[in-house]
Amino acid sequence: MTEEHQHTLALEVRDLTRAFGVRKALDGVSLELPVGAFLSIFGPNGAGKTTLVKVLTTLLNPSSGSARVLGRDVVSDAVDLRTHIGLISHNPLLYPDLTAEENLLFFAEMYGVEQPHVRVSELLEAVELDHRKLDLTRTFSRGMLQRLSIARALLHRPEVIFLDEPYSGLDPHAMDILDGLIAQIRDSHTFVMISHDLDKGLELCSHALILAKGRVVLYEPREAIDDAAFRQTYRSTVGMGVS
Amino acid sequence: MASASGRQLRAMLRKDIVMELRTKEMIMSMGLYSLLTMVVYFVALSQAGSNFDPRDIAAGLLWLAFIFTSMLGLNRSLVHEKDQGCLEALLLSPVDRPVIFFAKAGGNLIFLLAVEALTLPVFGFLFLQGTHLDWGSIALLPLILIVGSIGMAGVGTLLATMSVNTSGKDFVLAMLFIPLMYPLLLGAVTATGGAIVGGAQGVSVFWTGMGWVVGYDVIMLLASYGLYEFIVGA
């Protein structure tokens, strides 16, 4: 990998395959994404979207092929890479029996965040949860949990943010807050978002990817996409299911 | 890196202790189960003849209770991590997988020792009252409880991590845990029996059993340490 690539490519995926037994959840996926881009990933259930994000976030090892995020290999540079990425999932990834503040302070310690109390206060304010910081997160609504989950993912100032169906189950107010937070940091971060919402995904993205049966059906920059043709391609993949 | 791992280990341990003190789920269920087991033992042995010396089987009864009690806690400790995807969040952070293993095993060890400390006086009151005890050798009991519990917590944490994603996790854990505990059980019962019987011979038996358990701990902890990354990533 050249020095130039290290600075310009957020994702570099080469012939990536991940199998679970005989079933290939990812089958020869290749793509490149520049730093600062917003990639929306679409596809039917079982298409391999979550598996792709899990491999890119070092939660799963590839069966073959390679994947680099910000020039770091997802297997050999995994520990270093984790300090540069954040994940906002439809699952809150928070401990229900810790308070909002305790949750964030715990993860701040895990990431070695400097001045953790200052950073935690800053983020709790940003997600409008500072007034609930001493409450156990098991008492939080879905929207509040998702806002706190965003704060957790941003604690260590990641450069690439992965979003796995982040709008799932959110009320309109929580969706607005999430939109606002994404807009605030949009220019300074790379985003990779899994979405079933075609309108939202296309509205936000600079690049769009359609996966089906673990393979790339379409991968194009936003400006090259014809919305009607894209929707048609997407619809044709729905129902294709798993390989 | 070592200081980062130390900081992460302390953070995970503190988090587990805070959550347990708040919910008391593990301590309550394990403690209650252990005490109920003592009561069942007492009732079951109440009809034993006058020649029956409870010291002959005390060590076996005690470790049987600890083994089954520990299984109850081990599953719960990992279920906490699975709630709302917390294990995933932990795995996303820049922490070496063996650090997670040592933190989880450390937490399980603390809770297990707390339950043992609660159970032991009850056991003594119910079964060893009025029997001749060598207090010098009885003082060795905490040592074998600690060393035996290290092995139980270490192997148990590894197996609980393996089984937590399976549909019948309680069954899977029991099927794996009990056979793997067999060598430890042998050594621990031997050492505990020696400490309860006392005398020069009892103390000698104690150290033989103790050596066995220490050897088991070293081998199994090294194996667990080596395997944890693979198991978590599988």
Chai-1 contact restraints between the chains, C-beta under 6 A:
chainA,res_idxA,chainB,res_idxB,connection_type,confidence,min_distance_angstrom,max_distance_angstrom,comment,restraint_id
A,L59,B,L91,contact,1.0,0.0,6.0,A-B,restraint_1
A,N61,B,G233,contact,1.0,0.0,6.0,A-B,restraint_2
A,V79,B,P94,contact,1.0,0.0,6.0,A-B,restraint_3
A,R82,B,P94,contact,1.0,0.0,6.0,A-B,restraint_4
A,T83,B,P94,contact,1.0,0.0,6.0,A-B,restraint_5
A,L87,B,L92,contact,1.0,0.0,6.0,A-B,restraint_6
A,N91,B,Q84,contact,1.0,0.0,6.0,A-B,restraint_7
A,N91,B,G85,contact,1.0,0.0,6.0,A-B,restraint_8
A,P92,B,Q84,contact,1.0,0.0,6.0,A-B,restraint_9
A,L93,B,G85,contact,1.0,0.0,6.0,A-B,restraint_10
A,L93,B,E88,contact,1.0,0.0,6.0,A-B,restraint_11
A,L93,B,A89,contact,1.0,0.0,6.0,A-B,restraint_12
A,L94,B,Q84,contact,1.0,0.0,6.0,A-B,restraint_13
A,Y95,B,C86,contact,1.0,0.0,6.0,A-B,restraint_14
A,D97,B,M19,contact,1.0,0.0,6.0,A-B,restraint_15
A,D97,B,R22,contact,1.0,0.0,6.0,A-B,restraint_16
A,D97,B,T23,contact,1.0,0.0,6.0,A-B,restraint_17
A,F106,B,A11,contact,1.0,0.0,6.0,A-B,restraint_18
A,F106,B,K15,contact,1.0,0.0,6.0,A-B,restraint_19
A,E109,B,A11,contact,1.0,0.0,6.0,A-B,restraint_20
A,M110,B,Q8,contact,1.0,0.0,6.0,A-B,restraint_21
A,M110,B,S93,contact,1.0,0.0,6.0,A-B,restraint_22
A,M110,B,V95,contact,1.0,0.0,6.0,A-B,restraint_23
A,Y111,B,S93,contact,1.0,0.0,6.0,A-B,restraint_24
A,G112,B,A4,contact,1.0,0.0,6.0,A-B,restraint_25
